[in-house]
Amino acid sequence: MANKIDVKELLEAGVHFGHMTRKWDPNMAPYIYMERNGIHIINLYKTAAKIEEANEALKKIAASGRKVLFVATKKQAKDIVAEKAAACNMPYITERWPGGMLTNFITIRKAVKKMASIDRMKKDGTFNTLSKKEKLQVDRLRAKLEKNLGSIADMSRLPAALFVVDVKAEHIAIKEAQKLNIPVFAMVDTNSDPRPIDFVIPANDDASKSIEKVLGLVSNAIIEGLSDRKSEKDEEQPVKDVVAEQAPKAETEE
């Protein structure tokens, strides 16, 4: 089981602060504890339970060797998501969501391969044969591709899941995931509709401290899953070694 979530830590990080009551989405009612000074307060006991549920699922995905794609293009979440996703070796999108990122994945992969081919040109000397103008154009293209797609360069197939910060901001990504039956994990604030989300984490998705707290817990669960996968592989290895050692003996023993 994943570690128990400390409600006090969530409180200190401001995870409980929702939006103004007039901006709420009624579908978030089950996750709202009360209203204070015109602001909805999220029930952190429900948040803790939902994080534990999400972490168990994310841990299993990581242990299976599949990828979770993190998505957060809003200013206060970008750097945190990039850092936490990189720490657990998962792909992420923090610039503009490329339309068709999931539904037209083959085209996106071609763009990533273009980046790799430019790198090869620079290594094998082909780049040096270009004119000054051509070099500039290639460098600009490489920089643009790196900015938008560099963080998914190692994602050779569709992700097993999406993790989203702010479902309103990332509605296009969520729609694409739904079309392909890719499960969506998300931090959902009181002004958003939780219904399209498979694993709802009711939380303040605007404050950087809240985002960092939730993402830290989630990325740790993924790291645990990766660690379990490595342990299983390490346990299998000695068995293979024994078989390899015995095979030649079997042939020579007469």
Summary of the structure (lengths in Angstrom):
residues: 254
radius of gyration: 22.5
end to end distance: 51.4
largest distance: 87.7
contacts: 800
relative contact order: 0.18
helix: 58%
strand: 13%
